[in-house]
Amino acid sequence: MVTSTLLSSLTTSAVGGPAGKYIEARTEAEIIDAVRTADAAGEQVLIIAGGSNLLISDDGYPGTVVKIASEGFTVNAEDSCGGVAVVVQAGHNWDQLVDYAVRHAWSGIEALSGIPGSTGATPVQNVGAYGADVSQTIAAVRTWDRERNAVQTFTNSELKFGYRDSILKQTTVNGSPRYVVLTVEFQLPLGRMSAPIRYAELARSLGVEAGKRAYSNDVRREVLRLRASKGMVLDAADRDTYSTGSFFTNPIVPEAEAASLPENAPRYPAGQDGMVKLSAAWLIDQAGFGKGFGLEPDSVSGGRASLSTKHTLAITNRGGAGASDVVAVAREVRAGVERRFGVRLHPEPLLIGLEL
């Protein structure tokens, strides 16, 4: 279905100008047809689903915007030894899948509760939270390869997962992917108990030691509570949730660079020799950008955009903000952190028609 639309109506930050052409694709065949037709016509293509990880220019997008609206999933196998193999359509709401998994004793994704967006977007960024990420449970991703004009299936190892990274993200240019996700297959153990709890804050709230398990429904409840306390669960009545989620990734830096930071600066294993992961939220706060920075009428955004009043990692639309307002706050914060600590922050959402 081809219509005209404002992209602000499709993003969780509620910013973004008009689409040159907008197509809503509800089936795999419609997705492939929309992308192949636009490519054959030489048009730029932007893929959008849940709209939670995009910041789109106020000028909009001049090419074709394809909304992935496919829904549903199928269970290919389910047994006590191998667990459940579930194939999920790219447009299926992620948190609805997590809720279903917890209620049906499919373990492994409960700590990823409350994350907005679609299932098809999760492998692109290797979506993660509270010590878990989707690389731990994804078996395969089926895509449309725009260069080869053919379906391409990736196994877990072929996806080259990293921290908020994958081959799918690495081959995306200005929001236009080489590989358009069609379905995602998860392999999930059966059982009422969660995966081991790796995140200290979550373990404390559950009353278990880090590395131990808890009932998955308890994990989901606590994760939703923690996320809501930080404005990270979508709520139309709460302006703190009008954002792209965490705007900056946690920096991964050489150990020598981390050694120059204050002793109380949080440091975490980065999974790479000689590298350390830092806390972007801590750096932002300690550089002088507290919760609610930017709310003042004389701020860089005129108060239209600000850091969340609940969490310093989210940049929020306070009402009437444009993408330029959000970017203005992001630039101020990034420059301040670099001045204070010498660490450069990098954006997590895709910036479409924008630069920091």
HELIX and SHEET records of a PDB file:
HELIX    1   1 LEU A    7  LEU A   10  5                                   4    
HELIX    2   2 GLU A   28  ALA A   40  1                                  13    
HELIX    3   3 TRP A   94  ARG A  103  1                                  10    
HELIX    4   4 GLU A  110  LEU A  112  5                                   3    
HELIX    5   5 THR A  119  ALA A  121  5                                   3    
HELIX    6   6 THR A  122  GLN A  125  1                                   4    
HELIX    7   7 VAL A  134  GLN A  136  5                                   3    
HELIX    8   8 SER A  157  LEU A  159  5                                   3    
HELIX    9   9 ILE A  167  GLN A  170  1                                   4    
HELIX   10  10 ALA A  200  LEU A  206  1                                   7    
HELIX   11  11 SER A  216  SER A  229  1                                  14    
HELIX   12  12 ARG A  239  THR A  241  5                                   3    
HELIX   13  13 GLU A  255  ALA A  258  1                                   4    
HELIX   14  14 ALA A  280  GLN A  286  1                                   7    
HELIX   15  15 ALA A  323  PHE A  341  1                                  19    
SHEET    1   A 4 VAL A   2  THR A   3  0                                        
SHEET    2   A 4 ALA A  19  ALA A  25 -1                                        
SHEET    3   A 4 TYR A  61  ILE A  68  1                                        
SHEET    4   A 4 VAL A  45  ILE A  48  1                                        
SHEET    1   B 2 LEU A  54  ILE A  56  0                                        
SHEET    2   B 2 LEU A 350  ILE A 352  1                                        
SHEET    1   C 5 PHE A  73  ASP A  79  0                                        
SHEET    2   C 5 GLY A  83  GLN A  89 -1                                        
SHEET    3   C 5 TYR A 179  LEU A 188 -1                                        
SHEET    4   C 5 ILE A 138  ASP A 145 -1                                        
SHEET    5   C 5 ALA A 150  THR A 155 -1                                        
SHEET    1   D 2 GLY A 128  ALA A 129  0                                        
SHEET    2   D 2 ALA A 132  ASP A 133 -1                                        
SHEET    1   E 2 THR A 172  VAL A 173  0                                        
SHEET    2   E 2 SER A 176  PRO A 177 -1                                        
SHEET    1   F 3 ILE A 252  PRO A 254  0                                        
SHEET    2   F 3 MET A 275  LEU A 278 -1                                        
SHEET    3   F 3 ARG A 267  PRO A 269 -1                                        
SHEET    1   G 2 ALA A 305  LEU A 307  0                                        
SHEET    2   G 2 ILE A 315  ASN A 317 -1                                        
END                                                                             
